Amino acid sequence: MYIGSNLDIQMQFQIDRVQRLVWSLALCVIAALALFYTYHVLDEFFDYQTVTHLTVRQNASLLLPSVHVCPKNPDSLNYDVLFSDIEATLGQLAFESKKDILLYFIASCGFINTNVNLWTTERTSSVGHLVDRWMGRRSMVEMFQFVFDENGLECDDILADCVTMNCCERFRPHYVMLRGRCMRLDHQYQNGSGEPSAVRLNFKKPGGLLIDGAEQRQLVVYLGDEWPEVGIFPRVYITENDFAEAMLRLRKVKMMSRGGMCSTNPHERVQS
């Protein structure tokens, strides 16, 4: 009995020594890895020292984002001129045929809400042939300029009046992805806070005989930056007799340059 007990004690002692050795090695490896990564983190920190510095400044004026006012549907056009041009090329046509020609052309320019995707294959093919005949030798660019630049939305078609400025002296035509020709406000500052200094826009109902058969009751307002490109968000839908208010805050983030990897030089901005 005593011999067996001594053997058990010796075996247990050897197992405990092995376990202690394994755990000691594991702890040493973990400690070495921790020291290794700590060294590299601190080394990188001292090589590329950065700091988060927040500065809150109250400005006397605030540059507003660019404001883009668009009809919900891209069919606010000068129909008299366009229908006359269609008939001068194709002869007398029913209103529905002329309507389909313009809808097809608007959709081919990448603008939405024309519902041509619901047409049958036969109707699409037939209208496509009419559009080709109407265009004739005119290029797509020439037709785009004729339909939208020369006979598209104008400022006084969509803006009734603006508080603190003359609408049509400040708003300029601009194309927004999917929406078509819109009106854009750039470089507008708000001086002071509260309602007296706010920019207030009052809208009209632009024409839209092709899609809804009546004046459009809904507009879309997009907010952007100083660059020509306009994202489809953020946006606000304005319906007839609605009142919408937007409160804006400006935050500017300036990153520190880092050894050839990034730069604050505006001339090195990546062009889209």
Beta strands, then each sheet from edge to edge (+ up, - down):
strand 1: 61-63
strand 2: 66-71
strand 3: 159-163
strand 4: 171-176
strand 5: 180-185
strand 6: 189-191
strand 7: 200-203
strand 8: 218-224
strand 9: 235-239
sheet 1: 1+ 6-
sheet 2: 4+ 5- 2+ 8- 9+
sheet 3: 3+ 7-
end
